[in-house]
Amino acid sequence: MKTRFLVTAILAISAVPNMAHAQTAPAANHIYSHSELMRLIRTAHTPDEFNALADYFDRKHEQNTQKAKDEQTELNRRLAAPYLSPKYPTPVDTARRRLQYYKAEAEEYEHRADTYRQKAKEMSGTTHSPDSH
């Protein structure tokens, strides 16, 4: 019983610095829930809010670009494999559709990030380059 209490106390004490670090993490890495994102899109009025939206959509663009690269690798692998399946859709068809989807999503997120970055620029009267994250 004392051992269990001691282990619990040690774990609780060691978690305090981690929780303090998590609270000071930059908002740029914030993962928004769907409702938070919709609320931020509806209520954004300041350059910081528009830049936060632009940064969020930049991250989504990067994620989908990476998924598209991974899917391109998978498509190439499947194209090199011998054709074994008489069923439709074939694995190649599936990989090709996913690749198109991820590319379209990445393009959409890039467009949205550019739109919000432009709104932030208009609101602040200054330039904020996409590379200065």
N, C-alpha and C positions, 0 to 999 in steps of 0.2 A: 504494500500500500504506500509506504514511504517512497519507494523507488518510482512508482507511477507518478506521485506528486512531484518528485524532484525532476523527472523527465519533462513533465508538463510545464513546470516553472522555467526550466532551461529553454525549452522551445518557445515559450511566450516571451522571454527576455530577448532571445536571439531574433525574434520576428519584429521587434520594435524598430530597430534601425532600418529594416527592409520596408516597413510600412511608411516610415518617414521619407525614405528615398522615393517610394512610389508616389507620394503626395507631391513631391517637388519635380516630378517628371514633366518635361515640356508638353504643352498642349498640342504641339505639332504631331505627336505620335498618338493622339487620342483616337480611339476607335469609337465611332458614333453608332448608337443603335439606330434603327430605321426611323423611329419617332424623333429622336434627338436630331438626326440629320434633316428631316422634314421641317422641324421647328426652326432650326438654324437657317435653312433656306428661306423660310417664310419671314423670319424676323431679322435677317442680316441687314444692318444699316451702316456699320462702321467699316473702315478699311481693314481693321484687324479681323472682323468676322468674315469679310469677303476673302481675305488672305487665308484664313483657317479653312474655308470651303475649298479654295483653290489648292491648298496643300493636301487636303483630304482627297480630292479628285486626282491630283498628281500621283499620290500613293496608289490609288485604285488603277490608274493608267499603267504604272510600273508593274503592279501585280499581274494585270492582264497581259501586258507585253511579255512578261516572263512565262506566263502560262502558254501564250502563243508560241514562244520559242520551244518550250517543252513539247508542245503538240506537234510542231514542225519536225522535231526529232523523232517523235513517235510515228508520224506519217511516213517519214523517210524509211524508218525501220520496217513498217508494214508494207511499203511499196517494194522493198528489197526481199521480203519473205515470199515464199511460193504461195500462189493462190490456192487455197484449200477449201474455202467456204462457198457452196453454191447458193447460200441464202443472201437475201438482201435485207438490210444494208450490210455490206461487207465491212470488215474492220477498217479498211482503207477509207470507205465512204464516211464512216463514223468519225475517224480521225480528221478527215478533210472538213467535215461540218463543224467539229469543235474548233479547229484552227480558224475557220472563218468567223465563228462566234467570238472567240477571244480577241481577234483582230478588230472586229467591229466594236466590241466593248471598250477596248483600249482607246480606239479613236474617239468614241463618245466621251469617255472620261477626260481625255486630253482636251477636247473642245470645251467641256464644262469647266475645267480648270482654267483655261485661257479666258473664258467669259468672266469668271469670278475674279481673276487677277486683274482684268481690264476694269471691272467695276471698282475694285479696291483702288486702282490707280486713279480713276476718275474722282473717287471720293477724297483721296488724300492729296491729289495734285502732284504726287511724286511717282517715280517709276519704281517698280518692284520686279526685278528680273526673276524668271522662273528658276534660275540656277542658284539663287541666294536663299535656299531653305536652311 
